[in-house]
Amino acid sequence: MAAAYDVIIIGGGIVGSMIARFLSRFQLKILLIEKRADIGSVTSAANTALIHPGYNAVTGSLKAKMNLIANPMWTQLAQELQFSFDRCGDYVVAVGQDELQKLESLFERGKRNGVLGMNRISGEEMRRREPLINPNVSGALFAETGGMCDPFGATLAAAEHAVLNGVEIRTNTRFEDFVIEDNRVIAVRTNQGDFACRWAINAAGLYSDVIMHKAGVRLEFKVTPRKGEYLILDRAEFELKSVYFPVPTNVSKGILATATVHGNTILGPTARVQDEREDKSNTAAGLEEVLSGGKKLIPNVNTRHVIAMFAGLRAAGNAPCETPGVDYQHDFIIEIPSQVNGFVNIGGIESPGLTSSPAIALRVIDLLRDAGEKLVEKKEWNPNRPARPCFRHMNDAQRRQLIEKDARYGRVICRCENVTEGEIVAEIHAPVPATNYDAIKRRTWLGTGRCQGGFDMTRVTDILARELDRSPLSITKKGRKSELLERPTKIPRERYED
Ligand SMILES: Cc1cc2nc3c(=O)[nH]c(=O)nc-3n(C[C@H](O)[C@H](O)[C@H](O)COP(=O)(O)OP(=O)(O)OC[C@H]3O[C@@H](n4cnc5c(N)ncnc54)[C@H](O)[C@@H]3O)c2cc1C
């Protein structure tokens, strides 16, 4: 067996990374395995990025409970881990008289859930606060505890903090099965060999059902992916002040229009059920729906403002709420199941899973304690993780100082987003290293502007090859089978052998 751990976390999204960060406080040997080439590249990188106040979740559900506990935690987390977060509040906007009634029921649900700082505002006040809003707005619900963050940045920061506090992360390491002896998980079998453990934690998002079934747990539980498509609008053309939801439908919160911490506006998401767990393609019908939904809130949006599109998949489950009297079939699962020992089972973490992730981590700690695990705090645990320099957020004096120390910060690689060679090199050698183009993009925001990587991609490939001491031909966009280059251009195809 390769090595022995106290805890193995399966999946490096926001949930696995937050668990790693909070558990790193204790004297435990922890391994996080992630099957992809980078952490946080699945649902935690493709969502609306909102920290929800908690008025949407069904009263009495575990979702509502986790949302309410986690929401206030984000202020301190963002300070300690230094990722982008803005507690800007959010609005649910009613258009026309009929929708006002629905605002009232959301307000009442929010109060039942214990959401503080909600108030109703008039259509006139809404128009004053956001001049681009539909002039037919009849009223809005404002929740001051709403916020927005960089969800990948939060995932990376949590994972990196865990590494700084002794957690080991192995990417390209796919869980395949459990080794179970005397009804206890004793090891995790992966494509990189077996790793012994006392506890295995399922944080595998869209595959959480597959993993719990391997442990013989909740065989009736099924993840049904629900796709959400988005449009990203050009920052230079269009800027909103805050987060604007329509009144919700029965299946989703509807198509919203929101500012982001990066300054762009996004519209979306749709909510379409599909069988495929890997298909994140955009569709003509989906984008049409996003645009018309966006126009309902912000009528002067048009296709000329669009610079990019993306989609994410919600890991929607079918777990019934366990609170007596609450009839709800899509709750979170966070449990130590009775069928097998040494296994913490998490599943169905759809929205508000990003918001809830720090509370999910705390609940896992409680479950471990309740199961008799002696969690001894490390004396030297430091809650802080320093951010690396971000050139575009600096003033001229700070930039000069940085370039004097390291001239690579004076070489701009991405002109749209002002990202320098120094920043790229720092990410390649960071505690959770970036080893492909998309990993650099998610960390630095390079390639996300108007040219969408047209200018920087060859240069980043060159820097990755140099820093990793590899052939440029081996550099990929997002891991195995996505190589960016085919062959050297000066060698004809028929004479080239790789
Ligand atoms: C369209 C959309 C909008 C959303 N908006 C919001 C929002 O605004 N606010 C909010 O709070 N929530 C939102 N959510 C929900 C939120 O994004 C998710 O709940 C959260 O990101 C889930 O994180 P996770 O770590 O469970 O899953 P993931 O981020 O998917 O991470 C799971 C990880 O497990 C890895 N994995 C899977 N199988 C294996 C295996 N066999 N071996 C090793 N690793 C494995 C995967 O590669 C992945 O990296 C939204 C979701 C979507 C799709």
The ligand as a Tripos MOL2 file, in Angstrom:
@<TRIPOS>MOLECULE
LIG
   53    58     1     0     0
SMALL
NO_CHARGES

@<TRIPOS>ATOM
      1 C1        -25.3580   26.7370  -12.7930 C.3       1 LIG1
      2 C2        -24.9680   26.7140  -11.3380 C.ar      1 LIG1
      3 C3        -25.0990   27.8600  -10.5410 C.ar      1 LIG1
      4 C4        -24.7700   27.8200   -9.1940 C.ar      1 LIG1
      5 N1        -24.7770   28.9780   -8.4680 N.ar      1 LIG1
      6 C5        -24.4620   28.9370   -7.1600 C.ar      1 LIG1
      7 C6        -24.4140   30.1360   -6.4020 C.ar      1 LIG1
      8 O1        -24.5270   31.2410   -6.9280 O.2       1 LIG1
      9 N2        -24.1950   30.0360   -5.0580 N.ar      1 LIG1
     10 C7        -24.0380   28.8280   -4.4390 C.ar      1 LIG1
     11 O2        -23.9160   28.8030   -3.2220 O.2       1 LIG1
     12 N3        -23.9920   27.6820   -5.1520 N.ar      1 LIG1
     13 C8        -24.1860   27.7160   -6.4990 C.ar      1 LIG1
     14 N4        -24.1360   26.5830   -7.2330 N.ar      1 LIG1
     15 C9        -23.8000   25.3260   -6.5660 C.3       1 LIG1
     16 C10       -22.3100   25.2070   -6.3270 C.3       1 LIG1
     17 O3        -21.5670   25.6180   -7.4510 O.3       1 LIG1
     18 C11       -21.9930   23.7540   -6.0000 C.3       1 LIG1
     19 O4        -22.8530   23.3280   -4.9680 O.3       1 LIG1
     20 C12       -20.5620   23.5530   -5.5270 C.3       1 LIG1
     21 O5        -19.6510   24.1130   -6.4370 O.3       1 LIG1
     22 C13       -20.3180   22.0600   -5.3870 C.3       1 LIG1
     23 O6        -18.9900   21.8700   -5.0020 O.3       1 LIG1
     24 P1        -18.4160   20.3960   -4.8770 P.3       1 LIG1
     25 O7        -17.0640   20.5200   -4.3070 O.co2     1 LIG1
     26 O8        -19.4120   19.5280   -4.1990 O.co2     1 LIG1
     27 O9        -18.3820   19.8580   -6.3900 O.3       1 LIG1
     28 P2        -17.3050   20.0730   -7.5520 P.3       1 LIG1
     29 O10       -16.8620   21.4610   -7.6470 O.co2     1 LIG1
     30 O11       -17.8960   19.4560   -8.7750 O.co2     1 LIG1
     31 O12       -16.0700   19.2130   -7.0560 O.3       1 LIG1
     32 C14       -16.1070   17.8010   -7.0340 C.3       1 LIG1
     33 C15       -14.7170   17.3170   -7.4350 C.3       1 LIG1
     34 O13       -14.6610   15.9040   -7.2980 O.3       1 LIG1
     35 C16       -13.8420   15.4040   -8.3340 C.3       1 LIG1
     36 N5        -14.1460   13.9870   -8.5270 N.ar      1 LIG1
     37 C17       -15.2800   13.4380   -9.0160 C.ar      1 LIG1
     38 N6        -15.1390   12.1100   -9.0820 N.ar      1 LIG1
     39 C18       -13.9120   11.8040   -8.6040 C.ar      1 LIG1
     40 C19       -13.1860   10.5840   -8.4570 C.ar      1 LIG1
     41 N7        -13.6900    9.3980   -8.8250 N.pl3     1 LIG1
     42 N8        -11.9340   10.6410   -7.9400 N.ar      1 LIG1
     43 C20       -11.3700   11.8450   -7.5950 C.ar      1 LIG1
     44 N9        -12.0090   13.0230   -7.7560 N.ar      1 LIG1
     45 C21       -13.2640   12.9960   -8.2470 C.ar      1 LIG1
     46 C22       -14.2380   16.2540   -9.5330 C.3       1 LIG1
     47 O14       -13.2740   16.2120  -10.5700 O.3       1 LIG1
     48 C23       -14.3910   17.6200   -8.8910 C.3       1 LIG1
     49 O15       -13.2220   18.4030   -8.9760 O.3       1 LIG1
     50 C24       -24.3770   26.5990   -8.6130 C.ar      1 LIG1
     51 C25       -24.1990   25.4690   -9.4080 C.ar      1 LIG1
     52 C26       -24.4490   25.5430  -10.7700 C.ar      1 LIG1
     53 C27       -24.1570   24.3760  -11.6370 C.3       1 LIG1
@<TRIPOS>BOND
     1     1     2 1
     2     2     3 ar
     3     2    52 ar
     4     3     4 ar
     5     4     5 ar
     6     4    50 ar
     7     5     6 ar
     8     6     7 ar
     9     6    13 1
    10     7     8 2
    11     7     9 ar
    12     9    10 ar
    13    10    11 2
    14    10    12 ar
    15    12    13 ar
    16    13    14 ar
    17    14    15 1
    18    14    50 ar
    19    15    16 1
    20    16    17 1
    21    16    18 1
    22    18    19 1
    23    18    20 1
    24    20    21 1
    25    20    22 1
    26    22    23 1
    27    23    24 1
    28    24    25 2
    29    24    26 1
    30    24    27 1
    31    27    28 1
    32    28    29 2
    33    28    30 1
    34    28    31 1
    35    31    32 1
    36    32    33 1
    37    33    34 1
    38    33    48 1
    39    34    35 1
    40    35    36 1
    41    35    46 1
    42    36    37 ar
    43    36    45 ar
    44    37    38 ar
    45    38    39 ar
    46    39    40 ar
    47    39    45 ar
    48    40    41 1
    49    40    42 ar
    50    42    43 ar
    51    43    44 ar
    52    44    45 ar
    53    46    47 1
    54    46    48 1
    55    48    49 1
    56    50    51 ar
    57    51    52 ar
    58    52    53 1
@<TRIPOS>SUBSTRUCTURE
     1 LIG1         1 GROUP 0 **** ****
